[in-house]
């Protein structure tokens, strides 16, 4: 996997964390400047650790899936991307956009970290199928996620929900595009 593809994959994975970070910023009643760093670090760590777990699970089963690895990568990325687009197009019921209420607790932040990184776990399986360097991949995914989430909290504080859905749609399209590229490159022998 080329570094540009890896960066695009990381941006796609980061979009749901970006959207949640925007919502977190929007919901903060008392804003402290260390909060965006804590949120960004939490999402970055979860997005870095989950692909490693998925990678090792994929390596364990690699002999079984080797002949269909490109199809698995395509299906997983297309499903995750489609799910992100579908979720972004659904109306937000009243009150659900601010789950933090008066403040974001550690438990809520950890739950958000897990929820937004489940797709990174599935991508880790794809990374094992294409024999990616998991250390570089995990650090890139985690770093780009943190870099996206830090300003997202400020954006949420300033602009509210304007960018929330658009970020998830963009992320979904990127994941689907990478899945198609993996499939086409394997089927064409590139």
Buried (B, 14 or more C-beta within 10 A) or exposed (E): BEEEBBBBBBBBBBBBBBBBBBBBBBBBEEEEEEBBBBBBBBBBBBBBBBBBBBBEBBBEEBEEBEEEBBBBBBBBBBBBBBBBBEBBEEEEEEEEBBBBEEEBEEEBBEEBBEEBBBBBBBBBBBBBBBEBBBEEBBBBBBBBBBBBBBBBBBBBBEEBBEBBBEBBBBBBBBBBBBBBBBBEEBEEEE
